[in-house]
Amino acid sequence: MTVVTPGTWNLDPTHTEIGFSVRHLMSKVRGKFEAFEGSLVTAEDVTDSKVTVEVDLSSISTGTADRDNHLRSSDFFDVETHPKMVFATNGVTQKSDSEFVVNGDLTIKGVTKPLELKVEFLGEGGDPWGGTRVGVEATGEISRKEFGIDFNIPVAGADKAMIGDKISLTINAEAVLQA
């Protein structure tokens, strides 16, 4: 059974990446969010732990300024009205010493839907500055249409669209134990 020091851990933004990919025509576009904050509150029984993360949607970065600005617009995230994306756990299941399933609620544009994340625990240990860190990698998938993000452009026939519905999520996170 995985043992993690009980306590409150804050995400280290310099060692955490919240990324995504989505189908665009015949390829996939990848991006990430540059501004976020979150915490992990670990319990003696790791399955009683809680995670909360708040993402600043205006911090989206795909490497193309015009695309990023379009994603911030009302066609997609509408960051002027809905500036944050929020995730909060409602259950953790341990599958093995290092594998977990974290279930929670994801809110985007005022719509809340369940999200299941497959999580790999990468370990706990000291850092060069005297702190204690944990590392995890989490993956999941959402339907953007379920959150009211349904902008698209039909292409080459009525059965195809420029942008896919499924968004793949990958979170690589380090969190620091708070004193």
HELIX and SHEET records of a PDB file:
HELIX    1   1 PRO A   13  HIS A   15  5                                   3    
HELIX    2   2 VAL A   46  ASP A   48  5                                   3    
HELIX    3   3 LEU A   57  SER A   59  5                                   3    
HELIX    4   4 ALA A   65  ARG A   72  1                                   8    
HELIX    5   5 ARG A  144  PHE A  147  5                                   4    
SHEET    1   A11 ILE A  60  SER A  61  0                                        
SHEET    2   A11 SER A  27  PHE A  33 -1                                        
SHEET    3   A11 GLU A  17  HIS A  24 -1                                        
SHEET    4   A11 ILE A 163  LEU A 177 -1                                        
SHEET    5   A11 GLY A   7  LEU A  11 -1                                        
SHEET    6   A11 PHE A  36  THR A  42 -1                                        
SHEET    7   A11 LYS A  50  ASP A  56 -1                                        
SHEET    8   A11 LYS A  84  GLN A  94 -1                                        
SHEET    9   A11 GLU A  99  ILE A 108 -1                                        
SHEET   10   A11 VAL A 111  GLY A 126 -1                                        
SHEET   11   A11 THR A 132  SER A 143 -1                                        
END                                                                             
